[in-house]
Amino acid sequence: MKTTGDLVSEYRLCAMEYVRWLETAAERFGQVPGLGELLVRMQADSSLYGWLSQKGLYQYRVRLDPEIWGELQRRYEKDRPQLEALAATAEWTANERAEWNYIAGQMRQYHEGLTRAAEGWFFRERLKEERRKERGGCLGIFGAFVVVFAVPLIGWYYWF
């Protein structure tokens, strides 16, 4: 199983590559009617991919926000069929079509990597939270034992 750091590193790498291929698609095919506007709208979301993995409080722990990730997934799932439909109806040469298929394939591959890394990270965080809850009960019982029995015994020992 990958560590949390590995998952965050994988997420960041996939996010950078996905955004790079999205920018390449927008640069190369931005003049295609309909497709250009959709690519620009998808590019507007690209800053959220990077922001999602920024360091948290005191820069010691990286947090992925599940609500932002869910919104990004929803937008991607909404835009992807439109993107494919617009690309299918565009009048391109064979070379342009091959280039588009390659770029779209790279975008899809890196977005799948993003999804795997984010889901793995959320899974590990849920496991950590469950373990914390399990340990919390034992520490509470131990603390109660110390307060009820050990503190009076220590006081009695030093008093006499």
C-alpha positions in Angstrom: 0.0 0.0 0.0 1.3 3.5 -0.9 2.0 5.9 1.9 0.1 9.2 2.1 3.2 11.1 0.9 3.4 8.8 -2.2 -0.3 9.4 -3.0 0.0 13.1 -2.7 3.2 13.1 -4.9 1.4 11.0 -7.4 -1.6 13.4 -7.3 0.6 16.4 -7.8 2.5 14.8 -10.7 -0.8 13.7 -12.4 -2.3 17.1 -11.8 0.7 18.9 -13.4 0.6 16.6 -16.4 -3.2 16.8 -16.8 -3.1 20.6 -16.8 -0.1 20.6 -19.2 -2.0 18.5 -21.7 -5.2 20.5 -21.2 -3.2 23.7 -22.0 -1.7 22.0 -25.0 -5.1 21.1 -26.3 -6.4 24.6 -25.7 -3.4 26.1 -27.5 -3.5 23.7 -30.4 -7.3 23.4 -30.9 -8.6 26.6 -29.3 -9.7 28.0 -32.7 -12.2 25.2 -33.3 -15.8 26.6 -32.7 -17.3 25.2 -29.5 -14.3 23.1 -28.6 -12.1 26.2 -27.8 -14.7 27.6 -25.4 -15.1 24.3 -23.7 -11.3 23.9 -23.3 -11.0 27.4 -21.9 -13.7 26.6 -19.4 -12.0 23.3 -18.4 -8.7 25.3 -18.1 -10.4 27.6 -15.6 -10.8 24.6 -13.3 -7.1 23.7 -13.6 -6.0 26.1 -10.8 -8.2 24.1 -8.4 -6.3 20.9 -9.2 -3.1 22.5 -7.8 -4.9 24.4 -5.0 -6.5 21.1 -3.8 -3.2 19.7 -2.8 -1.6 22.7 -1.1 -0.2 22.4 2.3 -2.5 23.0 5.3 -2.1 24.7 8.6 1.5 25.3 9.6 2.7 23.7 6.3 3.1 20.3 7.9 0.2 18.3 6.6 -1.2 18.1 3.1 -4.9 17.9 2.9 -7.1 17.1 -0.1 -10.6 18.6 0.3 -13.2 16.0 -0.6 -15.8 18.6 -1.5 -13.6 20.4 -4.0 -12.5 17.1 -5.4 -16.2 16.0 -5.8 -17.0 19.3 -7.6 -14.0 18.8 -10.0 -15.1 15.3 -10.7 -18.6 16.4 -11.4 -17.4 19.1 -13.8 -15.0 16.8 -15.6 -17.7 14.1 -16.0 -20.1 16.8 -17.4 -17.5 18.3 -19.8 -15.9 15.1 -21.1 -18.9 13.9 -23.2 -19.3 17.4 -24.6 -15.6 17.5 -25.5 -15.8 14.1 -27.3 -18.9 15.1 -29.2 -17.4 18.4 -30.3 -14.2 16.7 -31.4 -16.1 14.1 -33.3 -18.1 16.6 -35.3 -15.1 18.9 -36.1 -13.7 18.8 -39.6 -10.1 18.0 -39.3 -7.4 16.5 -41.4 -6.1 13.0 -40.6 -3.1 14.5 -38.9 -5.1 16.9 -36.8 -7.5 14.0 -35.8 -4.5 11.8 -34.8 -3.0 14.7 -32.8 -6.3 15.3 -31.0 -6.7 11.6 -30.2 -3.2 11.5 -28.7 -3.7 14.7 -26.6 -7.2 13.6 -25.5 -5.8 10.2 -24.6 -3.0 11.8 -22.5 -5.6 14.0 -20.7 -7.8 11.0 -20.0 -4.8 8.9 -18.7 -3.6 11.6 -16.3 -7.1 12.4 -15.0 -7.5 8.7 -14.3 -4.2 8.8 -12.4 -5.5 11.8 -10.4 -8.7 9.9 -9.6 -6.8 6.9 -8.3 -4.4 9.0 -6.2 -7.2 11.1 -4.7 -9.4 8.1 -3.9 -6.4 6.3 -2.4 -5.6 9.3 -0.3 -9.2 9.6 1.0 -9.3 5.9 1.8 -6.1 6.2 3.9 -7.4 9.2 5.7 -10.6 7.3 6.5 -8.5 4.4 7.9 -6.4 6.9 10.0 -9.6 8.5 11.4 -11.1 5.1 12.3 -7.9 4.1 14.1 -7.8 7.4 16.0 -11.4 6.8 17.2 -10.5 3.3 18.3 -7.5 4.4 20.3 -9.4 7.3 21.8 -11.5 5.0 24.0 -8.5 3.2 25.4 -6.7 6.4 26.3 -9.8 7.7 28.0 -10.0 4.6 30.2 -6.3 4.8 31.0 -6.6 8.4 31.9 -9.6 7.8 34.1 -7.6 5.0 35.9 -4.7 7.3 36.5 -6.9 10.0 38.0 -9.0 7.8 40.1 -6.4 5.4 41.5 -2.8 6.5 40.8 -3.0 10.1 41.9 -4.5 9.4 45.3 -2.0 6.5 45.9 1.0 8.8 45.0 -0.4 11.5 47.3 -0.9 9.0 50.1 2.6 7.6 49.7 4.2 11.1 49.9 2.0 12.2 52.8 3.0 9.3 55.1 
